[in-house]
Amino acid sequence: MNSWLDPAFRTALAATRRKKFVLAGLWTEGCVMFPTLDMLKEGYEIYLSADACGDLSAEAHNRAMDRAVQAGAVPMTTFQYLFELQQDWARTETYEGVMEILRAHSPYGMQVRFSKWALGEHASEAGTKVA
């Protein structure tokens, strides 16, 4: 339930030489909150992808998220994290990968697919220039 208690987990984290981690898991009040609390104590910055976590009830999830935030974790959503990584649609090196995720898993992606269907495959998400 608490991955932090596993020496191999701690060794793997240390090997990354990173201090910021995004966590998610099956049970927010167990397998997410416990390593979060321990990692925060050890000086890691922890971001919790709230919509990628679950629990036995919404109340249990919300109280576990509250506890983690009180301890110093930063709550976010999966797409918020994705957009923070992308930052700008002009970042062409990651644009197609991000759009692939959005097309498969979001209403925005459905809208892009519909627009391309309605306007043609060569329609740009950026729109057209006015003459």
TORLOMAR-850061 format. One record per atom (N, C-alpha, C): residue number from 1; x, y, z; atom name. Coordinates in steps of 0.1 Angstrom, whole numbers, plus 2048, in hexadecimal, padded with zeros to 3 digits. Example, Ala and Ser with C-alpha at 12.3 -4.5 7.8 and 13.67 -1.06 7.14 Angstrom:
   seq     u     v     w   atom
     1   884   7C7   84E      N
     1   87B   7D3   84E     CA
     1   884   7DF   84E      C
     2   880   7EA   847      N
     2   889   7F5   847     CA
     2   881   800   84F      C
REM end
This chain:
   seq     u     v     w   atom
     1   808   7F4   800      N
     1   800   800   800     CA
     1   809   80D   800      C
     2   814   80D   807      N
     2   81D   818   807     CA
     2   82A   815   800      C
     3   82B   819   7F4      N
     3   836   815   7EC     CA
     3   843   81B   7F2      C
     4   842   825   7FA      N
     4   84E   82B   800     CA
     4   855   822   809      C
     5   84E   818   80F      N
     5   854   80F   818     CA
     5   85D   804   811      C
     6   85C   804   804      N
     6   864   7FA   7FC     CA
     6   871   801   7F8      C
     7   87D   7FB   7FD      N
     7   88A   801   7FA     CA
     7   88D   802   7EB      C
     8   888   7F9   7E3      N
     8   88A   7F9   7D5     CA
     8   883   805   7CF      C
     9   877   809   7D4      N
     9   870   815   7CF     CA
     9   878   821   7D2      C
    10   87D   822   7DF      N
    10   885   82E   7E3     CA
    10   892   82F   7DA      C
    11   898   824   7D8      N
    11   8A4   824   7D0     CA
    11   8A1   828   7C1      C
    12   896   823   7BC      N
    12   892   827   7AE     CA
    12   890   836   7AD      C
    13   889   83C   7B7      N
    13   886   84A   7B7     CA
    13   893   852   7B8      C
    14   89C   84E   7C1      N
    14   8A9   855   7C3     CA
    14   8B1   854   7B6      C
    15   8B0   849   7AF      N
    15   8B8   848   7A2     CA
    15   8B4   852   798      C
    16   8A7   857   798      N
    16   8A3   860   78E     CA
    16   8A9   86E   790      C
    17   8AE   871   79D      N
    17   8B4   87D   7A0     CA
    17   8AA   889   79F      C
    18   89D   886   79F      N
    18   893   890   79F     CA
    18   88D   892   7AC      C
    19   887   89E   7AF      N
    19   881   8A1   7BB     CA
    19   872   8A3   7BA      C
    20   86D   8A3   7AE      N
    20   85F   8A6   7AB     CA
    20   859   899   7A5      C
    21   84D   895   7AB      N
    21   846   889   7A6     CA
    21   837   88B   7A5      C
    22   831   885   79B      N
    22   823   885   79A     CA
    22   81E   877   79E      C
    23   815   877   7A7      N
    23   810   86A   7AC     CA
    23   801   868   7A9      C
    24   7FD   85C   7A7      N
    24   7EF   858   7A5     CA
    24   7EE   849   7A9      C
    25   7E2   845   7AD      N
    25   7E1   837   7B1     CA
    25   7D3   832   7B3      C
    26   7D1   826   7B5      N
    26   7C4   820   7B7     CA
    26   7BC   825   7C3      C
    27   7C3   826   7CE      N
    27   7BC   82B   7DA     CA
    27   7C3   837   7DF      C
    28   7BD   842   7DE      N
    28   7C3   84F   7E2     CA
    28   7C7   84F   7F1      C
    29   7BE   849   7F9      N
    29   7C1   849   808     CA
    29   7CB   83F   80C      C
    30   7D0   837   803      N
    30   7DA   82D   807     CA
    30   7E6   82E   7FE      C
    31   7E6   829   7F2      N
    31   7F2   828   7EA     CA
    31   7F6   835   7E4      C
    32   7EE   83F   7E5      N
    32   7F2   84D   7E1     CA
    32   7F7   855   7ED      C
    33   7EE   856   7F7      N
    33   7F1   85F   802     CA
    33   7FD   85B   80A      C
    34   7FF   84E   80D      N
    34   80A   84A   816     CA
    34   818   84D   810      C
    35   81A   849   803      N
    35   827   84D   7FE     CA
    35   829   85C   7FC      C
    36   81D   863   7F9      N
    36   81E   871   7F8     CA
    36   823   877   805      C
    37   81D   873   810      N
    37   821   879   81D     CA
    37   830   876   820      C
    38   834   86A   81D      N
    38   842   866   820     CA
    38   84C   86D   817      C
    39   848   86F   80A      N
    39   851   875   800     CA
    39   852   884   804      C
    40   847   88A   808      N
    40   847   898   80C     CA
    40   851   89A   818      C
    41   851   891   821      N
    41   85A   892   82D     CA
    41   868   891   829      C
    42   86B   88A   81E      N
    42   878   888   819     CA
    42   87D   894   80F      C
    43   874   89D   80D      N
    43   878   8A9   805     CA
    43   874   8A9   7F7      C
    44   86C   89F   7F3      N
    44   867   89E   7E5     CA
    44   85B   8A8   7E3      C
    45   85A   8AD   7D7      N
    45   84E   8B4   7D3     CA
    45   844   8AA   7CD      C
    46   838   8AA   7D2      N
    46   82F   8A0   7CD     CA
    46   822   8A7   7C7      C
    47   81F   8A3   7BB      N
    47   813   8A7   7B4     CA
    47   80A   89B   7B3      C
    48   7FD   89D   7B6      N
    48   7F4   892   7B6     CA
    48   7EA   895   7AB      C
    49   7E9   88B   7A2      N
    49   7DF   88C   797     CA
    49   7D2   887   79C      C
    50   7CA   890   7A1      N
    50   7BE   88C   7A9     CA
    50   7B4   884   7A0      C
    51   7B3   887   794      N
    51   7A9   87F   78B     CA
    51   7AE   872   787      C
    52   7BB   86F   78A      N
    52   7C0   862   786     CA
    52   7C1   859   793      C
    53   7BB   85D   79E      N
    53   7BB   856   7AA     CA
    53   7AC   851   7AD      C
    54   7AB   847   7B4      N
    54   79E   843   7B8     CA
    54   79D   83F   7C7      C
    55   791   83B   7CB      N
    55   790   837   7D9     CA
    55   783   830   7DA      C
    56   77F   82C   7E6      N
    56   773   825   7E9     CA
    56   767   82E   7E8      C
    57   769   83B   7EA      N
    57   75E   845   7E8     CA
    57   764   852   7E5      C
    58   75C   85B   7E0      N
    58   761   869   7DD     CA
    58   766   86F   7EA      C
    59   75F   86D   7F5      N
    59   762   873   802     CA
    59   770   86E   806      C
    60   773   861   805      N
    60   780   85C   809     CA
    60   78B   862   800      C
    61   789   863   7F3      N
    61   792   869   7EA     CA
    61   795   878   7EE      C
    62   78A   87F   7F0      N
    62   78B   88D   7F3     CA
    62   793   890   800      C
    63   790   887   80A      N
    63   797   889   817     CA
    63   7A6   886   816      C
    64   7A9   87B   80E      N
    64   7B7   878   80C     CA
    64   7BE   883   804      C
    65   7B7   888   7FA      N
    65   7BE   894   7F3     CA
    65   7C0   8A0   7FC      C
    66   7B6   8A3   804      N
    66   7B7   8AE   80E     CA
    66   7C3   8AB   817      C
    67   7C5   89F   81C      N
    67   7D0   89C   825     CA
    67   7DD   89E   81E      C
    68   7DE   899   812      N
    68   7EB   89A   80B     CA
    68   7EE   8A9   808      C
    69   7E4   8B1   804      N
    69   7E6   8BF   802     CA
    69   7EA   8C6   80E      C
    70   7E4   8C3   819      N
    70   7E8   8C9   826     CA
    70   7F6   8C6   829      C
    71   7FB   8BB   825      N
    71   809   8B7   828     CA
    71   813   8BE   81E      C
    72   80D   8C3   813      N
    72   816   8CA   809     CA
    72   816   8C5   7FB      C
    73   80E   8BB   7F8      N
    73   80C   8B6   7EA     CA
    73   804   8C0   7E2      C
    74   806   8C0   7D5      N
    74   7FF   8CA   7CC     CA
    74   7F5   8C2   7C4      C
    75   7E8   8C5   7C5      N
    75   7DE   8BD   7BD     CA
    75   7DE   8C3   7AF      C
    76   7DB   8BA   7A6      N
    76   7D9   8BE   798     CA
    76   7D1   8B4   791      C
    77   7CE   8B6   784      N
    77   7C7   8AC   77C     CA
    77   7D1   8A7   772      C
    78   7CD   89C   76C      N
    78   7D5   896   762     CA
    78   7D8   89F   756      C
    79   7CD   8A6   751      N
    79   7CF   8AF   746     CA
    79   7D6   8BB   74A      C
    80   7D4   8C0   756      N
    80   7DC   8CC   75B     CA
    80   7EB   8C9   75A      C
    81   7EE   8BD   75E      N
    81   7FC   8B9   75E     CA
    81   801   8B8   74F      C
    82   7F9   8B2   747      N
    82   7FD   8B1   739     CA
    82   7FF   8BF   733      C
    83   7F6   8C8   736      N
    83   7F7   8D6   730     CA
    83   802   8DD   736      C
    84   806   8DB   743      N
    84   812   8E1   748     CA
    84   81E   8DD   741      C
    85   81E   8D0   73E      N
    85   82A   8CB   736     CA
    85   82B   8D1   728      C
    86   81F   8D2   721      N
    86   81F   8D7   714     CA
    86   821   8E6   713      C
    87   81B   8EE   71C      N
    87   81C   8FC   71D     CA
    87   817   904   711      C
    88   81A   900   705      N
    88   817   908   6F9     CA
    88   815   8FF   6EE      C
    89   80A   901   6E6      N
    89   807   8F9   6DA     CA
    89   812   8FA   6D0      C
    90   81A   905   6D1      N
    90   825   907   6C7     CA
    90   831   8FD   6C9      C
    91   831   8F6   6D5      N
    91   83C   8EC   6D7     CA
    91   839   8E0   6CF      C
    92   83E   8E0   6C3      N
    92   83C   8D6   6B9     CA
    92   841   8C8   6BD      C
    93   84C   8C8   6C5      N
    93   852   8BB   6C8     CA
    93   849   8B2   6D0      C
    94   840   8B8   6D8      N
    94   837   8B0   6E0     CA
    94   828   8B1   6DC      C
    95   825   8BA   6D2      N
    95   817   8BD   6CE     CA
    95   810   8B0   6CB      C
    96   815   8A8   6C1      N
    96   80D   89D   6BD     CA
    96   80B   893   6C8      C
    97   814   891   6D0      N
    97   812   887   6DC     CA
    97   807   88C   6E5      C
    98   807   899   6E8      N
    98   7FD   89F   6F1     CA
    98   7EF   89E   6EA      C
    99   7EF   8A1   6DD      N
    99   7E2   8A0   6D6     CA
    99   7DD   892   6D5      C
   100   7E6   888   6D4      N
   100   7E2   87A   6D3     CA
   100   7DB   877   6E0      C
   101   7E0   87B   6EC      N
   101   7DA   879   6F9     CA
   101   7CC   880   6F9      C
   102   7CC   88C   6F5      N
   102   7BF   894   6F6     CA
   102   7B5   88E   6ED      C
   103   7B9   88A   6E1      N
   103   7AF   884   6D7     CA
   103   7A9   877   6DD      C
   104   7B1   870   6E4      N
   104   7AC   863   6EA     CA
   104   7A4   864   6F7      C
   105   7A7   86F   6FE      N
   105   7A2   86F   70C     CA
   105   79B   87C   711      C
   106   797   885   707      N
   106   791   891   70C     CA
   106   787   897   703      C
   107   77E   89F   708      N
   107   774   8A6   6FF     CA
   107   77B   8AF   6F5      C
   108   787   8B5   6F9      N
   108   78E   8BD   6F0     CA
   108   792   8B5   6E4      C
   109   797   8A9   6E6      N
   109   79B   8A0   6DB     CA
   109   78F   89D   6D2      C
   110   784   89B   6D8      N
   110   778   898   6D0     CA
   110   774   8A4   6C7      C
   111   776   8B0   6CD      N
   111   773   8BC   6C5     CA
   111   77D   8BD   6B9      C
   112   78A   8BA   6BC      N
   112   794   8BB   6B1     CA
   112   790   8B1   6A6      C
   113   78C   8A5   6AA      N
   113   788   89B   6A0     CA
   113   77C   89F   698      C
   114   772   8A5   69F      N
   114   766   8AA   698     CA
   114   76A   8B5   68F      C
   115   772   8BF   693      N
   115   776   8CA   68A     CA
   115   77D   8C5   67E      C
   116   786   8BB   680      N
   116   78D   8B6   674     CA
   116   783   8AF   66A      C
   117   779   8A8   670      N
   117   76F   8A2   668     CA
   117   767   8AC   661      C
   118   763   8B7   668      N
   118   75A   8C1   662     CA
   118   761   8CA   658      C
   119   76E   8CD   65C      N
   119   775   8D7   654     CA
   119   77F   8D1   64A      C
   120   782   8C4   64C      N
   120   78B   8BD   643     CA
   120   798   8BA   64B      C
   121   79E   8AF   647      N
   121   7AA   8AA   64E     CA
   121   7B5   8B5   64F      C
   122   7B6   8BE   646      N
   122   7C1   8C8   647     CA
   122   7BD   8D4   64F      C
   123   7B2   8D4   656      N
   123   7AE   8DF   65E     CA
   123   7B8   8E1   66A      C
   124   7BC   8ED   66D      N
   124   7C5   8EF   677     CA
   124   7BE   8F2   684      C
   125   7C3   8ED   690      N
   125   7BD   8F0   69D     CA
   125   7BF   8FF   69F      C
   126   7C8   906   699      N
   126   7CB   914   69B     CA
   126   7C1   91D   693      C
   127   7BA   917   68A      N
   127   7B0   91F   682     CA
   127   7B7   924   676      C
   128   7B0   92D   66F      N
   128   7B5   932   662     CA
   128   7B7   941   664      C
   129   7C0   946   65C      N
   129   7C3   955   65C     CA
   129   7B9   95C   654      C
   130   7B5   968   65A      N
   130   7AC   971   653     CA
   130   7B3   979   649      C
   131   7AE   97A   63D      N
   131   7B5   982   633     CA
   131   7B4   991   635      C
REM end
